Amino acid sequence: MSKKNWLFASLLLLFCGSFAWAQGMKMEEPATVTTVLDHAIASVEGEFVPAAEAMPEDKYSYAPTAGDFKGVRTFAQQVKHVATANYEFGAVIMGVKSPVDGGPDENGPDSVKSKEEIVKYLKDSFAYLHKAVSGIDEKNMVTPIKNPWGKNPLTRLQIAVLAAGHPFDHYGQMVEYLRSNGIIPPASRK
């Protein structure tokens, strides 16, 4: 094949390949408040759920004892607390009563005990939170809503931002619990 034919064939292949690739691409929708918030929830969910799944069931009752750790939540209570808060935040955003009983110290229902039950409770809470943020849009994101924790009204956007950040407070503690038990957190294995 002559140099000229080879160059032409290469350019044609490159052009056709690029055209085919572009045809297969899906044009992304412009970001909205809803999609940004949903992505933020999915991001924390993607870190938190695998960490909850990484701890063996026999270590779910673990809480550090060395140092000033008297009275801290166990690993299970950390997970259940975040799930309970997810439900509460979602309910506030939607303007409804939380579908779960927060239990003592917002550590979730006492009936949720096994690792399997706790992880399901957690996953279901994130699904509920996704549902809640799906109702936030440019029209209602800063409309004042009832504040269940104080006098000053809040906004759906404030609660959604809080809901996306709150699990990371407990994720940091869970990482310590995992590492104290010789487990490398899933996010650190990459």
Residue pairs with C-beta under 8 A, 6 or more apart in sequence:
1 9
29 35
32 137
32 138
33 136
33 137
33 138
33 141
33 157
34 133
34 134
34 136
34 137
37 133
37 136
37 157
37 160
37 161
37 164
38 130
38 133
38 134
40 160
40 161
40 164
41 126
41 129
41 130
41 133
41 160
41 163
41 164
42 130
43 164
44 164
44 165
44 167
44 168
44 171
45 126
45 167
47 167
47 168
47 171
47 187
48 82
48 122
48 167
48 170
48 171
48 174
49 119
49 122
49 123
49 126
50 185
50 186
50 187
51 171
51 174
51 175
51 178
51 185
51 186
51 187
52 79
52 118
52 119
52 122
52 174
53 119
53 186
54 178
54 183
54 185
54 186
55 62
55 75
55 115
55 174
55 177
55 178
55 181
55 183
56 115
56 181
56 183
57 114
57 115
57 116
59 75
59 177
59 181
60 74
60 75
60 76
60 79
60 115
60 118
61 74
61 75
61 76
62 74
62 75
62 177
62 180
62 181
63 69
63 72
63 73
63 74
63 75
63 77
63 177
64 72
64 176
64 177
64 180
72 173
73 81
73 107
73 173
75 174
75 177
76 113
76 115
76 118
77 105
77 107
77 108
78 170
78 173
78 174
78 177
79 118
79 119
79 121
79 122
79 170
79 174
80 103
80 107
80 108
80 109
80 112
80 118
80 121
80 122
81 105
81 106
81 107
81 108
81 170
82 122
82 125
82 166
82 167
82 170
83 108
83 118
83 121
83 122
83 124
83 125
84 100
84 102
84 103
84 106
84 107
84 108
84 125
85 106
85 163
85 166
85 167
86 122
86 125
86 126
86 128
86 129
86 163
86 167
87 98
87 99
87 100
87 125
87 128
87 129
88 98
88 102
88 106
88 148
89 129
89 132
89 159
89 160
89 162
89 163
89 166
90 98
90 125
90 128
90 129
90 131
90 132
90 133
90 163
91 97
91 98
91 99
91 132
92 145
92 146
92 148
92 154
92 159
93 132
93 133
93 135
93 136
93 145
93 156
93 159
93 160
93 163
94 131
94 132
94 135
95 145
95 146
99 128
100 108
100 109
100 125
101 108
101 109
102 108
103 109
103 110
104 110
108 121
109 121
112 118
112 121
129 163
132 160
132 163
133 160
133 163
135 156
136 156
136 157
136 160
140 156
141 155
141 156
141 157
142 155
142 156
142 157
143 155
143 156
144 153
144 154
144 155
145 153
145 154
145 155
145 156
145 159
146 153
146 154
147 153
147 154
174 185
175 185
175 188
178 184
178 185
179 185
